Amino acid sequence: MDAADIELRNVTYRLLVEQGHAPTADEVGTAANVTVNQITRGWHRLHDEHALVLNAAGTELRMANPFSAVPSAYRVEAGSHWWYANCAWDAFGICAALHVDGQIATSCADCGEAIEVRVRDARPDDESLLFHCLVPAQHWWEDIVFT
């Protein structure tokens, strides 16, 4: 990634955090004072570098890890906003990225039981919970949305 793509990534993430949802290419273009075409080309480069994930059409954000741009089973309240995370790991990542306490609400993928975890001082209130990955990490980017 070059300096312009890093700046684009930073503006995209800044707006996502400020707005509480994924920004559109138009919103990022306005904030960065560049054209929407420049934003979408930059997002495609960032997608290719695994710095963010675009939707299947390649026109909107799907993931800006650890944030999900679409509803998911992992809702995180942190600071004055709430976001969706892509997975359990990313749910903790939102609190870590923002350097704030938070609360994660999800459910057990096996039995459906509701799970709520508070994060205080960078630690979960229930350290007995386990996180299981079906896909080995070396294969995550083969289908990052499924992973």
Secondary structure, DSSP 4 states (H G I P E B T S, - for coil): --HHHHHHHHHHHHHHHHHSSPPPHHHHHHHHTS-HHHHHHHHHHHHHTTSSEE-TTSSSEEEETTEESS--SEEEEETTEEEEESSHHHHHHHHHHHT--EEEEEE-TTT--EEEEEEETTEES-TT-----SS-GGGGGGSTTT-
